[in-house]
């Protein structure tokens, strides 16, 4: 169980996915809220490991994502976080993680 929350300003928005991560929940959110799920910044679900499918993030269309995970989740075998990070990088999405800390968001 987790909370998915969107914070919006006049120009920017932040989607916080918490520990939410299932394909079914991603489908539900997109079907229920559609384009209202789009956000400039996204804290990815479940620290990026076994997260929402990339199709969910494609629909949300973030400029930058936060993968708040420990180093081992992005570097050791057996975890999917590095694959998700790499897919963001290939699309030109900025990725903030432990290597870029401290990370902050300031939006209008």
Phi and psi in degrees as GROMACS dihedral restraints (atoms count N, CA, C in turn):
[ dihedral_restraints ]
;  ai    aj    ak    al  type     phi  dphi    fc
    3     4     5     6     1  -156.4    20    10
    4     5     6     7     1   168.5    20    10
    6     7     8     9     1  -107.0    20    10
    7     8     9    10     1   132.0    20    10
    9    10    11    12     1  -109.9    20    10
   10    11    12    13     1   126.2    20    10
   12    13    14    15     1  -138.0    20    10
   13    14    15    16     1   141.8    20    10
   15    16    17    18     1  -119.8    20    10
   16    17    18    19     1   130.7    20    10
   18    19    20    21     1  -112.7    20    10
   19    20    21    22     1   127.0    20    10
   21    22    23    24     1  -122.8    20    10
   22    23    24    25     1   140.6    20    10
   24    25    26    27     1  -111.2    20    10
   25    26    27    28     1  -165.0    20    10
   27    28    29    30     1   -65.5    20    10
   28    29    30    31     1   -35.2    20    10
   30    31    32    33     1  -121.4    20    10
   31    32    33    34     1   -31.8    20    10
   33    34    35    36     1  -117.2    20    10
   34    35    36    37     1   164.9    20    10
   36    37    38    39     1  -150.2    20    10
   37    38    39    40     1   157.0    20    10
   39    40    41    42     1  -130.6    20    10
   40    41    42    43     1   122.9    20    10
   42    43    44    45     1  -102.9    20    10
   43    44    45    46     1   119.8    20    10
   45    46    47    48     1  -105.7    20    10
   46    47    48    49     1   115.6    20    10
   48    49    50    51     1   -94.5    20    10
   49    50    51    52     1    -6.6    20    10
   51    52    53    54     1    52.6    20    10
   52    53    54    55     1  -135.2    20    10
   54    55    56    57     1   -96.6    20    10
   55    56    57    58     1    12.6    20    10
   57    58    59    60     1   -70.0    20    10
   58    59    60    61     1   138.9    20    10
   60    61    62    63     1  -159.8    20    10
   61    62    63    64     1    -4.0    20    10
   63    64    65    66     1   -81.1    20    10
   64    65    66    67     1   151.1    20    10
   66    67    68    69     1   -56.8    20    10
   67    68    69    70     1   -42.0    20    10
   69    70    71    72     1   -62.9    20    10
   70    71    72    73     1   -42.5    20    10
   72    73    74    75     1   -67.2    20    10
   73    74    75    76     1   -41.7    20    10
   75    76    77    78     1   -58.7    20    10
   76    77    78    79     1   -44.8    20    10
   78    79    80    81     1   -61.8    20    10
   79    80    81    82     1   -44.9    20    10
   81    82    83    84     1   -59.1    20    10
   82    83    84    85     1   -48.1    20    10
   84    85    86    87     1   -61.1    20    10
   85    86    87    88     1   -45.0    20    10
   87    88    89    90     1   -67.4    20    10
   88    89    90    91     1   -38.9    20    10
   90    91    92    93     1   -68.7    20    10
   91    92    93    94     1   -38.4    20    10
   93    94    95    96     1   -78.1    20    10
   94    95    96    97     1   -42.5    20    10
   96    97    98    99     1  -110.2    20    10
   97    98    99   100     1   -13.2    20    10
   99   100   101   102     1    51.7    20    10
  100   101   102   103     1  -130.9    20    10
  102   103   104   105     1   -64.9    20    10
  103   104   105   106     1   -17.1    20    10
  105   106   107   108     1   -66.2    20    10
  106   107   108   109     1   -13.1    20    10
  108   109   110   111     1   -80.0    20    10
  109   110   111   112     1   -16.1    20    10
  111   112   113   114     1   -63.2    20    10
  112   113   114   115     1   140.6    20    10
  114   115   116   117     1  -151.6    20    10
  115   116   117   118     1   147.5    20    10
  117   118   119   120     1   -69.9    20    10
  118   119   120   121     1   -38.7    20    10
  120   121   122   123     1  -121.4    20    10
  121   122   123   124     1   142.6    20    10
  123   124   125   126     1  -137.4    20    10
  124   125   126   127     1   128.8    20    10
  126   127   128   129     1   -90.7    20    10
  127   128   129   130     1   111.2    20    10
  129   130   131   132     1   -65.6    20    10
  130   131   132   133     1   152.4    20    10
  132   133   134   135     1   -70.1    20    10
  133   134   135   136     1   144.5    20    10
  135   136   137   138     1    56.7    20    10
  136   137   138   139     1    36.5    20    10
  138   139   140   141     1    61.0    20    10
  139   140   141   142     1    15.2    20    10
  141   142   143   144     1    90.2    20    10
  142   143   144   145     1    -9.0    20    10
  144   145   146   147     1   -96.3    20    10
  145   146   147   148     1   127.6    20    10
  147   148   149   150     1    48.6    20    10
  148   149   150   151     1    47.2    20    10
  150   151   152   153     1   -83.9    20    10
  151   152   153   154     1  -169.6    20    10
  153   154   155   156     1   -58.2    20    10
  154   155   156   157     1   155.5    20    10
  156   157   158   159     1   -66.9    20    10
  157   158   159   160     1   156.1    20    10
  159   160   161   162     1   -59.5    20    10
  160   161   162   163     1   -27.5    20    10
  162   163   164   165     1   -62.0    20    10
  163   164   165   166     1   -32.8    20    10
  165   166   167   168     1   -63.2    20    10
  166   167   168   169     1   -49.4    20    10
  168   169   170   171     1   -67.3    20    10
  169   170   171   172     1   -31.9    20    10
  171   172   173   174     1   -60.6    20    10
  172   173   174   175     1   -42.2    20    10
  174   175   176   177     1   -69.9    20    10
  175   176   177   178     1   -35.7    20    10
  177   178   179   180     1   -71.9    20    10
  178   179   180   181     1   -31.2    20    10
  180   181   182   183     1    56.4    20    10
  181   182   183   184     1    57.6    20    10
  183   184   185   186     1   -76.0    20    10
  184   185   186   187     1   151.2    20    10
  186   187   188   189     1   -78.3    20    10
  187   188   189   190     1   -38.0    20    10
  189   190   191   192     1  -145.5    20    10
  190   191   192   193     1   149.2    20    10
  192   193   194   195     1  -126.2    20    10
  193   194   195   196     1   152.9    20    10
  195   196   197   198     1  -112.7    20    10
  196   197   198   199     1   123.0    20    10
  198   199   200   201     1  -112.6    20    10
  199   200   201   202     1    86.7    20    10
  201   202   203   204     1   -80.6    20    10
  202   203   204   205     1    81.6    20    10
  204   205   206   207     1  -135.0    20    10
  205   206   207   208     1   156.8    20    10
  207   208   209   210     1   -71.5    20    10
  208   209   210   211     1   160.2    20    10
  210   211   212   213     1   -54.4    20    10
  211   212   213   214     1   -42.5    20    10
  213   214   215   216     1   -63.2    20    10
  214   215   216   217     1   -27.8    20    10
  216   217   218   219     1   -69.0    20    10
  217   218   219   220     1   -27.6    20    10
  219   220   221   222     1   -97.4    20    10
  220   221   222   223     1    -7.9    20    10
  222   223   224   225     1  -122.7    20    10
  223   224   225   226     1   -23.5    20    10
  225   226   227   228     1   -91.4    20    10
  226   227   228   229     1   150.1    20    10
  228   229   230   231     1   -64.1    20    10
  229   230   231   232     1   153.2    20    10
  231   232   233   234     1    95.2    20    10
  232   233   234   235     1    -2.7    20    10
  234   235   236   237     1  -120.0    20    10
  235   236   237   238     1   150.1    20    10
  237   238   239   240     1   -97.5    20    10
  238   239   240   241     1    -2.5    20    10
  240   241   242   243     1   -61.1    20    10
  241   242   243   244     1   -41.0    20    10
  243   244   245   246     1   -63.2    20    10
  244   245   246   247     1   -37.9    20    10
  246   247   248   249     1   -64.3    20    10
  247   248   249   250     1   -42.3    20    10
  249   250   251   252     1   -65.5    20    10
  250   251   252   253     1   -45.0    20    10
  252   253   254   255     1   -57.3    20    10
  253   254   255   256     1   -46.3    20    10
  255   256   257   258     1   -62.3    20    10
  256   257   258   259     1   -35.8    20    10
  258   259   260   261     1   -67.8    20    10
  259   260   261   262     1   -35.9    20    10
  261   262   263   264     1   -65.1    20    10
  262   263   264   265     1   -45.7    20    10
  264   265   266   267     1   -60.6    20    10
  265   266   267   268     1   -43.3    20    10
  267   268   269   270     1   -59.7    20    10
  268   269   270   271     1   -32.7    20    10
  270   271   272   273     1   -85.8    20    10
  271   272   273   274     1    -4.7    20    10
  273   274   275   276     1    88.1    20    10
  274   275   276   277     1    10.7    20    10
  276   277   278   279     1   -77.5    20    10
  277   278   279   280     1   133.0    20    10
  279   280   281   282     1   -71.2    20    10
  280   281   282   283     1   134.5    20    10
  282   283   284   285     1  -117.8    20    10
  283   284   285   286     1   122.7    20    10
  285   286   287   288     1  -104.8    20    10
  286   287   288   289     1   131.9    20    10
  288   289   290   291     1  -147.8    20    10
  289   290   291   292     1  -162.2    20    10
  291   292   293   294     1   -57.4    20    10
  292   293   294   295     1   -27.3    20    10
  294   295   296   297     1   -74.9    20    10
  295   296   297   298     1   -20.8    20    10
  297   298   299   300     1  -104.2    20    10
  298   299   300   301     1     5.8    20    10
  300   301   302   303     1   -65.5    20    10
  301   302   303   304     1   149.9    20    10
  303   304   305   306     1   -79.2    20    10
  304   305   306   307     1   142.2    20    10
  306   307   308   309     1  -110.0    20    10
  307   308   309   310     1   136.7    20    10
  309   310   311   312     1  -135.0    20    10
  310   311   312   313     1   158.5    20    10
  312   313   314   315     1  -124.3    20    10
  313   314   315   316     1   130.9    20    10
  315   316   317   318     1  -130.5    20    10
  316   317   318   319     1   118.4    20    10
  318   319   320   321     1  -134.5    20    10
  319   320   321   322     1   161.7    20    10
